[in-house]
């Protein structure tokens, strides 16, 4: 199992960090967008569009980051389609879904306190997000992603029965869309050193 390639490259981890900021980016967009809605108005000119864009640089930046994070999620969804190592039987399991909330409460929610009314405040937010992102990538916290939780992913810490060859030794973090219980057999895909995406193995009854 140690020879299995690591699928989560650093660039993809950066993309998953951007995905984890969805709630923050959406709230910034809602709070800062400055567009007057007029359903009976004529189409604006290019000059007027430029003026509107200049007043909404921060919401436009948030929108661009949201789109980029969606692209990275599509890459992640493509990667995890290949979970086929195993099957391995789960001997111990610990539900870690609260880690989604810990990341949200510790890193994302406090950033909403930034006023973002001046360029200096915006630069301060960007620097803060960059530092948090560097820690996020270096410590492999891409699995503790509140956006993944909203998309139906779950986190578990497990130990596998050490029977047969290729069984991951020690504790492993599993990201799964399904409920994983003690005794469940799973096929896995190695994302990082001890982090795997898991699917329940298909059981063929005699």
N, C-alpha and C positions, 0 to 999 in steps of 0.2 A: 504493500500500500504506500510505503514511503516513496516509491518510484513514480507514483501517479503525479502528473504535472499539476502545478498550481495554476488555476484558471483566472484568478482575480489579479490582473496586472495593476500597477499603481495608477495608471490613468483611469481605469474602470472604477477603482476605489474613490478617486477624486469625483467621478461622476455620481457615485452612490452617495457621497457626502452632499453634493448639490441637491440630490433627490431628497435627502433628509431635511433640507431647509424649505421644503414646499410650503408648509404652513406659514413660516416667517415671511417668505417672499409674497405669498398671496395677501397676507395682512398688510404688508408694506404697500403693495399695489393698491389695495382698497383704500388705505388711509391717505395716500399721496397722489392718486390720479386726479387730474384737474381737466375734465372735459365737460362742456355744457351739452346736454342732450337736447336735440331739437328735431322732432320727427317731421315737421313741415318745412324745414329749411332746405335751401339749395345746396348742392355739393360745394365744398370749400375749395379755394384755389390752392395751388402748390405753396404759395407764400404763406397762406393761413395754416396749411398743414405743417410747414416748418416752424411756425410760431407755436402751434400746439405741441409739436414734438419737443421743442426747446423747454416748454413748461413741464414736460413729463419725462424728462431724461431718466429719473430714478425708476418710475413704473415701467418704462421701456426696457431698462436694464434687467429688472426683475423678470419681465416677460421673456427676454432672451435667455436668461439662466434657466427658467422653467422649461423652455423648449429644449435646451441642451440636456437638461437632466432627464427629460423624457426619452431622448435618443439613447442615453446611457442605460436607462431602464430597459429599453428594447434590446440592447446588447446583453444585459444581464439575463433577461428572459430567454434569450437565444442560448446563452451559455448553459443555463440550468436544465435545458432540455436533454442533456446527455448524461443524466444520473443512472449509471448502470453497473458500477462496481459493487460487488456483493453477490447475493444478499448477506447481510450481517444482522445478528439478533441482538436487540437491546437488552442489556442486563440491568442497568440502572438508568433512571431518567429524572431530570430535575427541570421543571418548567421555569424558563427565564423570560417570559413575555413581559414582565415588569421592566426589563431593561429598556424597552421602547419608551416607556414613560419617564424613566430616569434620564435618558438622553434628552427628551423633550423638555423636561422641567429644569435640567441643569444647564443646557446649552442654548436651547432655542427660545424659550419663553422670556428669559432675562434680557435677550437682545431687543425685545419689543419696547424696552424703556428708552432706547435711543430716539431722540426727537427728529433727527434727520432734516432739520430746517435750514442748515447751512452746509456748504461744501466740507468744512472741517469735520462736522459730525458724520457726514457720509463717509469720508476717508477713515475716520475712527472705526466705523462699523465694518468697512471693508478689511481693515487691518485685523480687527478682532476675529472676523469670520475666517480670514486666511490662517491665523494662528490656530484657531480651533480645528480647521480643516487639516493642518499639518499634523496635529496630535491625533485626529480621527484616523488619518491614513496610516501613520506610523504605528499606532496601537491596534490596527485591524478592527476598529469598531464599526466597520461598514454594515455588519449584521444587525447592530442595535439602531435600527432605522425606523423612526415612527411612520414614515410614509409606507414602508414595506408592511408594517402592521395594518395600516388602513387597506392595503391591497391583499390582505388575507394571509400573510406570512407569519409563522410562529418560530420562537427560539427555544431550543432545549440544550441542556448539557447532559451528555449521556456517556455511559461506558458500555462497550460491547462485550459479549461473551467471547472469551479468547479461545475459540475452537476453530481449527482450520487455519489456512495460510492467508496472509494479506489483511488480517483484521487490524483496524486502527488501534494502537495501544493507548492506554491511559484514557483521560477524559477528552471528549470531543464536543464541539459546538455544532448543533444541527440546525439548519434553517429549513423549514418545511411548510407546506400548505396544509398538511393533514395533521391530525392528532397523533402523537407518538406516545405509546405507553410501554411499560416494562413487558418484554416478551415480543414486541413488534419486530418483524423482520423488515429491513429497509435496504434499498439500493442507494448508493451515495455517489456524489461527485465532489472531489476535493477542490475547494475554492482557495483555501490558504492552508498554512501549516496544520492546524487542528480544527479547521472550520470546513464544514461540508454542507452541501445541499442534499436533502434526503427525500426519497419517495418510498411509500410503502411497497414492499416487494409483492409481486403477484403470486398468490398461493394457489396451486393447482390441487384440488382435492381428488383423491383416488375414486 
